Amino acid sequence: MEQKNIRNFAIVAHVDHGKSTLADRMLEITKTIAKDKLQEQFLDQNPISRERGITIKLAPVRMNHTLNTYNYTLNLIDTPGHIDFSYEVSRTLAACEGVVLLVDATQGIQAQTVAHFHSAKKLNLVMIPVVNKIDLPNAQTEIVIKEIEGLGFKKEEMIFISAKTGENVEEVLQAVVERIPSPKGDSEGPLRALIFDAVYDEYRGVVAYVRVVDGQVAANTSVQFFQNNVKNETTQVGIFTPYLQKTEQLTAGEIGYIITGIKDIRKVRVGDTIMETTALGQPFADYTIPKPMVFLGVYPRSTNDLVHLKESLVKLTLNDTSIAYTQEYSAYLGSGFRIGFLGLLHAEIVKQRLEQEFGLHLLFTMPHVLYQTTQDGRTLEPYMKLTIYTPVDYVGGIMTTCQKQKGNLCDMTYHDAYAVLVYDMPYSMFIRGLSSELKSVSSGFASIDYELIEYREADLVHLEMRINEVSIDVLSEFVYKDEAISKAREKALALKESLTRQQFRQIIQGVVGANIIAREEIPPFRKDVLQKMSGGDRSRKDKLLDKQKKGKSKMIQSARVVLPQEALFSLLEKK
């Protein structure tokens, strides 16, 4: 296939705007997948993705399309829409020349629509604005047209479709061919292939998803992975149908896969450049890896699974390099890992993948953000610029919610039926349920985008939970000073309800510095030492009671408080 007949593009949109459904219609129209075998959201082969109804992984596929008697190869990459998976989109855009910017006619411009628009614009990609779901009775097409024009597009550039019924989807394919430029690589030059994704196969090793920019590659070619300086020989190359299909070679402009038999996942990095060992060229700039901002402790419920957990994390980080992890130890939970995620949904998906794909039974501790401490002892917390897109009817509720979450309103603009509010806010508000609260007060219509801006000084204190002077490390955390007492009381009461009575008294304390700010007590079982006494003077009874009291005091000093694992699990899983 000549480069002039190749088109590499992605479909990008806000979550639930119909990307996967549009991809289904394209697969059907181009006869890439037989109609009787085409399932809904066909490219979302991940069980978790299908279960949740959202795309969580990019998915490439090659389609053949004929227009005006010419045959074209269309390499489509379907992308996630949720903000937690925007890194998948950025990797995809680096492998394309254009995008289909999809907008829901019933919802209009949303947060991730704008975010993807700016990302594509920064890379000078050609964008085709497409309005979806025009068949629905609540479609507000004219309003959406004005919103898209606000991004700089003209009405005549827009295509109006129903991905569900297939109406006008042919026009989208035609626009892809006519508007998106063909690749411009040097097919005769030295090999340069960009790794935009990778998966691990138990039998074949690492499968690198690549965009060949220059040159060509076939099986039995000696190649080098530039960043790690790893050399190996290719065992197979091929394309996505969307299944892996072996081909003789991949040439400049094509998207496909390369297998070299490498079994050590650490030797292959997403963002790396593959080149021939005999003709090293200029490598591509590495991907900017986003910094994880939500951290959770992850512990196996069985200590025998620790090694398996580590191996599973290594495999996951192959195609999700935004995950960061370090080993840590808890006095109550044993050895585990502290893992950093891009958001709470990202954490939920990874947890589900670890449990379903790798058969692990895990406990995730309370989420927290990463604070910084200055040399003079001040504590800094990450702040974000939060952009909220909402129908105008919900502006009041949105502002009240953000004010409660320590937000500072920076800007507010109105665009016909919707408003855009910009806030400065601590990033920690995400782990306190900001997203769900905004969805609740806006009846599900508000959408958000954010970017980290800086670290600012925060009035935080370290809340430590103790039982009989023993610190419960997994329940201790940084909290805002003005909320410390209420948080401490809440945790102390939860511990009291979870612990069982012992032969000794259990004193639960919430401590900040040297101050006890919350206290609960579980009384001990008390044996009736006077039960066998039928008589006797008072001094004898007092002597027995005093002896019992001294025994209890000695026991509380020497006895170790046992916090049942199930009680601890239930406490953590409530958070």
C-alpha positions, 0 to 999 in steps of 0.5 A: 500500500502506497503512503498516499493511500493511507490515513491514520486517525483517531476518534476522540470525544467526551465519555459516552458520546458514541465513539465505540458505536461510531467505530462499530458502524465503520467496521460494518460499512468497510466490511472489516467485521462481518455483520453477524459477528459484530457485537456492540462496542466491538473494539472494547474487548476488555471484559471490564470495559464491556462490563462498565460500558466505557472505553478504558484502553486504546484499540487500533484496527485497520480498515479497507475502504474504496472511494472513487475507485481508489482503495485506501487503508484506514488505520483507526485508533479508538480512544477512552473518553474519561479524564483518568485515561487522557494519557491513552489519548495523548499516546494515540494522537502521536501516531496519527495525522488527524482526528474525528472530534465527536460531539453528542447532540444531546449533551453538546461540548463537554470537558474532555471535548475541549481537552482533546481539541486542544491536544490535537491542535497542539500537534497540528492534527486535522480535525473533523467535527462530527455531531452524533445522535441527531436521531434522538428526540432531545437532540439540540443540534442548532445549539451544538453547532454554535458551541462547535463554532466557538472552537473555530470550526465552520458549520459546513465542516461539520458532519451530522450523524447517527452512529447507532443507525448508521446515518451519514457515517459514510460521509465521515469515512469520505471526510477521513480520506479527503481531509486527513493528510497521508503520512509523509515518512521516508519509506526508503530510509532507515527504520524508525517506529514509534511504540504507542502501546504494548501488551504482554503475551505469555507465549510470544513475549512483549507485543509492541504496537507501533507506527512505522514513520520511516523505513520498513521492517519484516521478520528476522530483522535485527532491531534496537529499542533505543531508550533501553539499548536493547537489541533483538531480532524480530520474530513477527510483524503484522496488522490489527484486523483488530486481531493480530494478523501476520504480514510480510512487512510493515512500511512507512506510514503503517500502523501494526505490531512487532514481536521480538520474543522479549520476555522481560517487560522492563526492556520495552517502553511505551514511547520508545523508538525501534530502529535497525541496529545497522542504521541508527537514526534520530529517535522520537521524543519520549512521551511525557508521562503524567504524574500519578496524583492519587495514592493507595496502599495495596496489600494481598489478603494472603501473604502468599500472593505478594510475589504474584502481585508484584509480577502483575504490577510489572505486566500492567505497567507495560501498557499503562506507564502512568502507574507508579508503585513502590514497596511498603510495609504495614505493621497490621497488613504486612508487605504490600505496595503503594501505587499511584494512579491518575484518579479514582476511576483509574484506581478502580479499573486497575484494582478490577484488572488485578482481581479479574485478570490475575486472580488476586484478592486485594485490600486497598487502603484509604486514598491520599494525595502526595504532600511535600514538606519544605526544609522549614517544616511547612506542608504543601499540597497540590492544587489544580485548575478545575474547569466545570462545564454545566447547563446554566440551571445548575450554576448555583448548586455547582458554586455552593459545592465548590465553595464547600470543597475549598474552591476559589472561583477564578472565572465564569462565562456563559455560552447560551445554554451552558456555563463554564466555571474555573476554580482553583482547588486542592487536588485532594477534593477529588478523593473526597467525592468532588466528582460525585457531588458535582454530578449529583447537584447537576443531575449528571449533566456537569463535566470536568477537566483539570490540570495541576498548577502548583503546590501551595501551603496547607494547614494540615495536621497528621492524625494518628489513630492509636489503640492502647498507645499502639499506632494503627499506621494504615488508619493514620493520615493528613487532614485539614486542621479545622476538620481534625476533631470530627475526623478523629471522632468518626474514626474512633467510633468506627474502631470501637464498633469494629473491635471485640471486647478483651480481658483488658480495657481498650483505649482508642485515641485520635492524636495530633502531635501531643494532643488527644483530640478524640477518645473511645473506650471498650471496657474489659470482660470482668470476672466476678471474683466475689461469686464464690464468697458466701460471707466475710468482712468487707476488707477481704472483698476489697482485697480480692477486687484490688488484686483483680484491678492490679492484674488488669493494669498489668495485662493492659501493659503487656497484652498486645491489641489484636485488630482482627483483619476482617475488622480492619478490612471493613474499616478501610473499605468504608473509606 
